[in-house]
Amino acid sequence: MNPGGVLLIDKPTGISSFAVVRQLRKITGIRKIGHAGTLDPFASGLLVMCLGFATRIAGRLLLDDKTYVVKMKLGTSTDTGDLTGEIIDSAEPPVLTEEKLTETASAILRIREQTPPRYSAVKVGGRRAYQLARNNQEFTLLPRSVEIKNFSFTGWEAGVLEYVTTVSKGTYIRVLSETIAGLLGTRGVTTYLRRIQAGCFRVED
């Protein structure tokens, strides 16, 4: 028998997606394991794991839209776009109005391209961008097509904004938060990121 299948994992914060792969190899004894979309160590939520024969569909699952619950802090920016990085700028967060947030949400839905962050796994000349960034090397990342399928603010208090969004493959939420902050006339950093759905799969499952 050729073992395998699709397994849904609710990844906790603090570990990488590849750490989940390593653990599953130990638990299942299956060496051929992949996932349909990575999550940064600081993020939590749904990882769609493909084991054994199911790795052949990982590429197709990778194309699925993904939904995230996000919190971002206004008035602060870091070199990584999240709290794992060094603070590079800070200011008092702006006063928000419902009208401004509605206007910003509409603008976000019109986004059609995005430049990946310097601290990302995108390859540049055969090396990962984050490796080059850590070595303070100069490099250029090109914009790529993305689509924000759904977006809504779900809360704002004391300089912290919360939102839920469904995005296409290749969309970086850290960059999206920075874009939101820019539209609000400030800077911002993602402080909480949880994937709750990928295609037809939900984290509740």
Secondary structure, 3 states (H helix, E strand, C coil): CCCEEEEEEEECCCCCHHHHHHHHHHHHCCCCEEECCCCCCCCEEEEEEEEEHHHHHHHHHHCCCEEEEEEEEECEEECCCECCCCEEEECCCCCCCHHHHHHHHHHHCCCCEECCCCCCCCEECCEEHHHHHHCCCCCCCCCEECCEEEEEEEEEECCEEEEEEEECCCCCHHHHHHHHHHHCCCCEEEEEEEEEEECCEECCC
